[in-house]
Amino acid sequence: MMFVKGLRLLAIGAAVGCLMQPSLALSKDLRIGFDLPTNSMDPHYHTGPKNNMVNSHIFEALVKRDDKGVPQPQLAESWSLVDPTTWEFKLRENVRFHDGTPFTTDDVIFSYERAPNVPNALLSFKTYTKSIERLEKVDDHTLRIHTKGEAPGLPLDLSFILIISKKNGEAATTADYNTGAATIGTGPYKFVSFSPAESTVVERNDDYWGKKEPWDKVIFKMMPVAASRVAALLSNDVDLIESVPPNDLDRLEKNSDVSVIKTATSRIIYYTFDVTDEPLKGTHMSDIDGNPLTTNPLSDPKVREALKLAISTAQMKQSILQGLAQINGQYVPEGYLGYNEAIKPWVADAARARQLLEESGWGPNKFKMVLSTWNAAFPNSDAAVEAIAQSWTQIGIPTSVFRAPYPAWEALRQQRKLGPLMVYYSNPSSEADVMYTSVLHSREGNFGALNPTRYSNAEVDKLIEASVAMMDRAARAKTLAEASRIAVSDNIVVPLWMTVDLMAARSDITYHARPDRYIFAMDATPN
């Protein structure tokens, strides 16, 4: 379904007038090929990166993240600590929403109260409001946030919550944002149309409070098939694409009409699984003859260690990923807060893996599994998933592969009927606690919103929760590093590699790629 807001008419006389003035620049649109769809224009419906990317062109946050994940002013000009549990934010004056309504503290309070409470939200924003105790309006452009304890990560958390208009949002539903009726922000672009499986279109906001954007329109095209994205770029149907297959790198680098952009990212590719008995209710785990299991073999630490030792990430980096990977055996890159220098990549050892299986009583060939991911989940994902399944098969755990379009795969995952999953997480910050609170913490309360398999370790939870309230940066780093050590040793959320991403653009565009893989038209300029 396509939602369109406000068709614009161009008078013939005006068009002729423009043609008669050669000094006027020709209009220019930016067309971006995405690998996954945007599923809603409600900025508080889903914490997924694609939704946030697109919505961040229309809406803004008090705080934005720069390309290193460091908080910077956006709708807030500044912030400071009044006392250990009170933050004061000074808001920009003379900012207006797209309908002309002034931006005030009331809009911020309304947004923060709505964000964790959107009905039927696919992935709730409550993880980003977890530290807020109370919101206080000081005046129209001053907000005080009282926290439940010391909350050093509050500015970073607030960078994920986009501000909506109280006037337009009080009676609005998610459907109203999808049609454009309530899609009214303060950002550099305004809503034009939204079709979840096809494209989202925005147009420049000429009354924007900040720097004027060079693009008349930005069209985000949903193109899940990598070959189609590359073909569209080469035929000039799009200007910028993400997730270029490594196999296409050579021919693109030789093409003078395009430029290739390589970026070391914070996207961690990992496999994980549910160690409870829930997956046994599906069809992706069974005994060797296909009969239901009564106990989940993945609950055995020796089986999990065997699975890890069967995989040679070093070999995969060269043979499948063409060297485009960073392998460090943990969840964040070196230099990030929470990186643990003591953790090193494991060395594959198939013989030891088989021995562990025998010691556990689960091998060889006592059960079989299905390893799953969605179609084109990441560059060369098909070959990578097949290689891991083959490695597990070779040590005595017959493993096949299941792939599906993302919406269908995600529906099965939410039903907890899948076996091992191969997925990824792009850390949007240079601090590990953003990932740890969302992915490694148990799914409870305001934590674990993106924990795909209900991984749970009480000691890890305790460390993560402690880090959230630590103002001492060195102490936070040490605490997060310890949480990483424990989680890595559990072998339930197993880090494989971090991607070196490939993007490509038409040669008449310069694009600044970010390590967090967020794609913004604001980072693209015409040459």
C-alpha positions in Angstrom: 0.0 0.0 0.0 1.3 3.5 -0.9 0.6 6.5 1.3 1.1 9.9 -0.3 0.8 13.3 1.3 0.2 16.6 -0.5 0.7 16.3 -4.3 2.6 19.4 -5.4 1.5 21.3 -8.6 4.0 23.3 -10.6 2.6 26.2 -12.6 3.5 26.1 -16.3 4.5 29.8 -16.1 6.9 29.1 -13.2 8.4 26.2 -15.1 9.0 28.2 -18.2 10.5 31.0 -16.0 12.9 28.6 -14.5 14.0 27.3 -17.9 14.7 30.8 -19.0 17.1 31.4 -16.1 20.3 29.3 -16.8 21.8 30.5 -13.5 19.3 28.4 -11.5 20.6 25.0 -10.6 18.8 22.0 -11.9 16.8 20.0 -9.3 18.6 17.0 -8.0 17.1 14.0 -6.2 19.1 11.4 -4.2 18.0 7.7 -4.7 19.3 5.2 -2.1 19.0 1.4 -2.4 18.4 -0.2 1.0 18.8 -3.9 1.7 15.9 -4.1 4.2 12.5 -2.4 4.3 11.3 0.3 6.6 8.1 -1.0 8.3 6.7 2.1 9.8 6.9 5.9 9.8 6.0 6.0 13.4 9.3 6.9 15.0 8.5 5.1 18.2 7.1 1.9 16.7 10.3 -0.1 16.1 13.9 0.4 17.3 15.3 -1.2 14.1 18.1 0.8 12.3 16.2 1.2 8.9 13.2 2.8 10.6 15.4 5.1 12.6 17.5 6.1 9.5 14.5 7.1 7.4 12.6 8.7 10.3 15.7 10.8 11.3 15.3 12.8 8.1 11.9 14.0 9.2 12.2 14.0 13.0 15.0 14.9 15.2 16.3 14.1 18.7 17.5 16.3 21.5 20.9 14.7 21.0 22.4 13.2 17.9 25.3 10.8 17.5 28.3 11.8 15.4 30.1 9.2 13.2 32.0 8.0 16.2 28.9 7.5 18.2 29.6 10.5 20.5 26.5 12.5 21.6 26.3 16.0 20.0 23.7 18.8 20.2 20.6 18.6 17.9 17.3 20.0 19.3 19.1 20.5 22.6 21.8 23.2 22.4 23.4 22.0 25.6 23.0 19.8 28.7 24.5 19.5 32.1 24.2 17.8 35.5 22.4 19.8 38.1 23.1 17.0 40.7 24.0 13.3 40.4 20.4 12.3 39.4 19.2 15.5 37.6 20.1 16.5 34.0 19.1 19.9 32.5 18.7 20.3 28.8 18.5 23.7 27.1 16.4 23.4 24.0 16.9 25.4 20.8 14.6 28.4 20.3 13.0 29.4 17.0 12.6 25.8 15.9 9.3 24.9 14.2 7.6 21.7 13.1 6.8 21.3 9.4 3.3 22.7 10.0 4.7 25.9 11.6 4.0 24.9 15.2 6.8 26.0 17.6 8.9 23.3 19.2 8.8 23.4 23.0 9.5 21.4 26.1 6.0 20.1 26.0 6.8 18.2 22.7 9.8 16.6 24.3 7.9 15.4 27.4 5.1 14.1 25.3 7.6 12.2 23.1 9.4 10.6 26.1 6.2 9.5 27.7 4.8 8.0 24.4 8.0 6.3 23.2 8.0 3.3 25.6 4.2 2.9 25.4 3.2 2.7 21.8 0.4 0.1 21.4 1.6 -3.1 19.5 5.1 -1.7 19.0 7.2 -4.3 17.3 10.3 -3.4 19.3 9.8 -1.0 22.2 11.9 2.1 23.0 11.6 1.4 26.7 15.3 0.4 26.8 16.2 4.0 26.1 13.9 5.4 28.9 15.0 2.9 31.5 16.8 5.4 33.6 14.1 8.2 33.6 12.3 8.7 36.9 10.5 12.0 36.2 10.3 14.7 33.6 10.1 18.4 34.7 9.3 21.4 32.6 11.2 24.4 33.8 10.1 26.6 30.9 9.3 26.3 27.2 13.0 25.7 26.4 14.4 24.1 29.5 13.8 20.4 30.5 15.0 18.7 33.6 15.2 14.9 33.6 15.3 13.2 37.0 16.9 9.7 36.8 16.5 6.6 39.0 20.1 6.8 39.9 23.3 8.1 38.3 22.8 7.7 34.5 26.0 8.6 32.5 24.4 7.1 29.4 21.3 9.3 29.3 22.4 11.7 26.5 23.3 8.7 24.4 20.0 7.0 25.2 18.1 10.1 24.2 19.7 10.1 20.8 17.5 7.2 19.8 14.2 8.9 20.7 12.9 11.2 18.0 10.8 14.1 19.0 7.2 14.3 17.7 4.7 17.2 17.8 2.4 17.0 20.8 -0.3 18.9 18.9 -0.3 16.4 16.0 0.6 13.3 18.1 -1.9 13.3 21.0 -4.7 11.7 19.0 -2.5 10.0 16.4 -2.0 6.2 15.9 0.8 4.4 14.2 -1.4 4.3 11.1 -1.6 8.1 11.1 2.2 8.2 10.8 2.2 5.7 8.0 -0.2 7.8 6.0 1.6 11.0 6.7 -1.2 12.6 8.6 0.9 12.8 11.8 4.4 12.6 10.2 5.3 16.2 11.0 8.8 16.7 12.5 11.4 19.4 12.8 14.0 17.8 10.5 15.6 18.8 7.2 13.1 16.8 5.1 9.3 16.4 5.0 7.2 13.4 4.4 5.9 12.7 0.8 5.0 9.0 0.6 5.6 5.6 2.2 5.2 2.1 0.8 6.7 -0.4 3.1 7.8 -2.9 0.5 8.8 -0.4 -2.2 10.0 3.0 -1.2 9.8 6.0 1.1 10.0 9.5 -0.3 10.9 12.8 1.5 11.4 16.3 0.2 13.6 19.1 1.4 12.3 21.3 4.2 13.2 24.8 3.0 12.3 26.3 6.4 14.7 24.1 8.3 16.4 25.7 11.3 19.8 24.2 10.3 21.9 23.9 7.2 19.9 23.6 4.0 20.1 20.3 2.3 21.2 20.0 -1.4 18.7 17.4 -2.4 15.2 18.3 -3.6 13.9 14.8 -2.7 15.4 11.7 -1.2 13.9 8.3 -2.3 14.7 5.3 -0.2 14.2 2.2 -2.4 13.7 -1.2 -0.8 16.0 -3.5 -2.7 16.6 -6.7 -0.7 18.4 -8.5 -3.6 22.0 -7.5 -3.8 22.4 -8.1 -7.5 19.4 -5.8 -8.2 21.0 -3.0 -6.2 24.2 -3.3 -8.1 22.4 -3.4 -11.4 20.3 -0.4 -10.5 23.5 1.6 -9.6 25.2 0.7 -12.9 22.1 1.7 -14.9 21.8 5.0 -13.0 18.5 4.0 -11.4 19.9 4.7 -7.9 22.7 6.9 -6.7 23.9 5.1 -3.6 23.6 1.5 -2.5 24.6 -0.4 0.7 25.8 -4.0 1.3 27.7 -4.4 -2.0 28.6 -8.1 -2.5 32.4 -8.6 -2.2 32.2 -10.6 -5.5 31.2 -7.3 -7.3 34.0 -5.3 -5.8 36.5 -5.7 -8.6 34.2 -4.7 -11.5 32.8 -1.8 -9.6 36.3 -0.4 -8.7 37.1 -0.6 -12.4 34.0 1.4 -13.4 34.7 5.1 -13.7 31.0 6.0 -13.2 30.9 4.7 -9.7 33.0 4.9 -6.5 33.3 2.2 -3.9 33.3 3.1 -0.2 35.0 0.7 2.3 34.2 1.2 6.0 35.3 -0.8 9.1 32.1 -1.1 11.0 30.8 -2.0 14.5 28.4 -4.5 13.0 29.0 -7.8 14.7 27.9 -11.0 13.0 27.1 -13.7 15.5 25.2 -16.9 16.0 22.9 -17.6 18.9 20.3 -20.0 20.1 17.6 -20.5 22.7 18.8 -23.1 25.3 15.3 -23.6 26.8 12.9 -26.3 25.6 10.9 -23.8 23.5 12.7 -24.5 20.2 11.9 -28.2 20.6 8.3 -27.4 19.8 9.3 -26.4 16.2 10.9 -28.4 13.4 14.4 -27.0 13.4 15.8 -29.4 16.1 15.2 -33.1 16.4 16.9 -36.4 17.0 18.8 -37.9 14.1 15.7 -39.7 12.8 13.6 -36.5 12.9 11.7 -37.3 16.1 11.1 -34.7 18.8 13.7 -34.1 21.5 12.8 -34.0 25.2 15.9 -32.1 26.2 17.6 -29.3 24.3 21.2 -30.4 23.6 22.3 -26.7 23.3 21.8 -26.4 27.1 24.9 -28.5 27.5 28.1 -26.3 27.8 30.2 -29.0 26.1 27.9 -29.0 23.0 28.1 -25.2 22.8 31.9 -25.3 23.1 32.0 -28.0 20.4 30.0 -25.8 18.0 32.3 -22.9 18.4 35.5 -25.0 18.0 34.2 -26.4 14.8 34.2 -23.0 13.1 37.4 -21.4 11.6 36.6 -17.7 11.4 40.1 -17.1 10.1 39.5 -19.5 7.2 36.1 -18.0 6.5 37.6 -14.5 6.4 39.9 -15.4 3.5 37.8 -17.9 1.6 34.3 -16.4 1.9 34.6 -12.8 3.1 37.6 -11.9 0.9 39.4 -10.4 3.8 36.6 -8.0 4.5 36.2 -8.8 8.2 37.6 -7.9 11.6 37.9 -10.9 14.0 38.6 -10.3 17.7 36.4 -12.9 19.5 34.2 -10.3 21.2 31.2 -8.0 20.6 32.8 -4.6 20.1 35.8 -3.3 18.2 39.1 -2.4 19.9 38.9 1.0 21.4 35.3 0.8 22.4 34.3 1.3 26.0 33.9 -2.3 27.3 36.5 -3.9 25.0 38.3 -6.7 26.8 42.0 -7.0 25.9 42.1 -10.5 27.5 39.6 -12.0 25.0 41.2 -13.4 21.9 39.7 -15.2 18.9 39.5 -18.9 19.3 41.4 -21.4 17.2 39.3 -24.0 15.4 39.9 -27.5 16.6 37.5 -30.1 15.0 39.1 -33.0 16.9 38.5 -31.4 20.2 35.0 -30.5 19.1 34.2 -34.1 18.4 35.7 -35.2 21.7 33.5 -32.7 23.6 30.4 -34.0 21.8 31.2 -37.5 22.8 31.8 -36.5 26.4 28.4 -34.7 26.5 26.6 -37.8 25.3 25.2 -35.8 22.3 27.4 -37.0 19.6 28.3 -37.9 17.1 25.0 -38.0 15.1 22.6 -38.0 18.0 20.6 -34.9 16.9 20.3 -32.6 14.0 19.6 -28.9 13.6 18.6 -26.2 11.1 20.7 -23.0 11.1 18.6 -20.0 9.9 18.9 -16.4 8.8 17.0 -14.2 6.4 17.7 -13.7 2.7 20.9 -11.6 2.1 21.2 -10.8 5.8 24.7 -9.4 5.3 27.4 -9.6 2.5 28.1 -13.2 1.5 25.7 -14.4 4.2 24.5 -17.4 2.1 28.0 -18.8 1.7 28.8 -18.0 5.4 25.8 -19.8 6.7 26.4 -22.8 4.5 30.0 -23.0 5.7 29.1 -22.9 9.4 26.4 -25.6 8.8 29.0 -27.7 7.0 31.4 -27.3 9.9 28.9 -28.5 12.4 27.9 -31.4 10.2 31.5 -32.5 10.0 31.9 -32.8 13.7 28.8 -35.0 14.0 25.8 -32.6 14.2 24.0 -32.7 10.9 23.0 -29.2 10.1 20.9 -27.8 7.2 20.2 -24.2 6.4 16.9 -22.3 6.3 16.5 -18.8 4.7 13.4 -16.7 4.2 12.5 -13.1 3.5 13.0 -11.1 6.6 9.4 -10.5 7.6 8.6 -14.3 7.4 11.8 -15.2 9.2 11.2 -12.7 12.0 7.7 -14.0 12.5 9.1 -17.5 13.1 11.8 -16.2 15.4 9.2 -14.4 17.5 7.3 -17.7 17.9 10.5 -19.2 19.2 10.3 -22.2 16.8 13.7 -21.8 15.2 17.0 -23.5 16.1 20.3 -21.6 15.9 20.2 -18.2 14.4 22.8 -16.3 12.5 22.2 -12.6 12.9 23.9 -9.3 13.4 23.9 -6.1 15.5 25.2 -2.7 14.5 26.4 -0.9 17.6 25.4 2.7 17.1 27.8 4.0 19.8 31.4 3.7 20.8 30.3 2.3 24.1 29.4 -1.4 24.6 26.6 -0.8 27.0 24.2 0.2 24.2 24.5 -3.3 22.8 24.7 -5.1 26.1 21.6 -3.6 27.5 19.6 -4.5 24.4 21.2 -7.8 23.3 23.0 -9.5 26.2 20.7 -8.6 29.1 17.8 -10.8 29.9 14.5 -9.8 28.3 12.8 -8.2 31.3 11.6 -4.8 32.1 13.4 -2.1 30.2 16.2 -4.4 29.1 16.9 -7.0 26.4 14.6 -5.6 23.7 16.9 -7.0 21.0 17.8 -10.2 22.7 16.8 -12.6 19.9 17.0 -15.9 21.8 16.3 -15.0 25.5 19.9 -15.4 26.5 20.0 -14.9 30.3 22.8 -14.9 32.8 22.1 -13.3 36.2 25.7 -12.3 36.6 25.9 -10.6 33.2 22.6 -8.8 34.0 24.0 -7.5 37.3 27.1 -6.1 35.7 25.2 -4.4 32.9 22.8 -2.8 35.3 25.7 -1.6 37.5 27.4 -0.1 34.4 24.4 1.9 33.5 24.6 3.8 36.8 28.4 4.4 36.8 29.6 7.9 36.2 33.3 6.8 36.5 34.2 6.0 32.9 37.1 3.7 33.9 34.9 1.7 36.2 32.2 1.4 33.6 34.8 0.1 31.1 36.0 -2.5 33.5 32.5 -3.6 34.4 31.4 -4.0 30.8 34.7 -5.8 29.9 33.8 -8.4 32.7 30.3 -8.7 31.4 31.8 -9.4 28.0 34.1 -12.1 29.3 31.3 -14.0 31.0 28.9 -13.7 28.0 31.6 -14.8 25.6 32.4 -17.8 27.8 28.8 -18.9 27.9 29.0 -19.7 24.1 25.3 -18.8 23.6 25.8 -15.4 21.9 28.9 -16.2 19.9 30.7 -13.3 18.1 32.1 -14.3 14.7 33.4 -11.2 13.0 32.7 -7.5 12.4 32.1 -6.5 8.9 34.1 -4.2 6.6 31.2 -2.8 4.7 31.1 -2.0 1.1 28.9 0.8 -0.3 28.9 2.2 -3.8 27.8 5.6 -5.2 27.6 7.3 -8.6 30.8 9.2 -9.2 28.9 12.6 -9.1 28.2 12.0 -5.4 30.5 12.1 -2.4 29.3 10.1 0.6 30.7 9.9 4.1 30.0 6.4 5.5 29.6 5.8 9.2 31.0 2.9 11.3 27.5 2.4 12.8 26.1 1.8 9.2 23.5 4.5 9.6 22.8 6.0 6.2 21.7 9.6 6.0 21.2 11.8 3.0 22.7 14.5 5.1 26.1 12.7 4.7 25.9 12.8 0.9 26.8 15.8 -1.3 26.7 16.3 -5.1 30.1 16.8 -6.7 
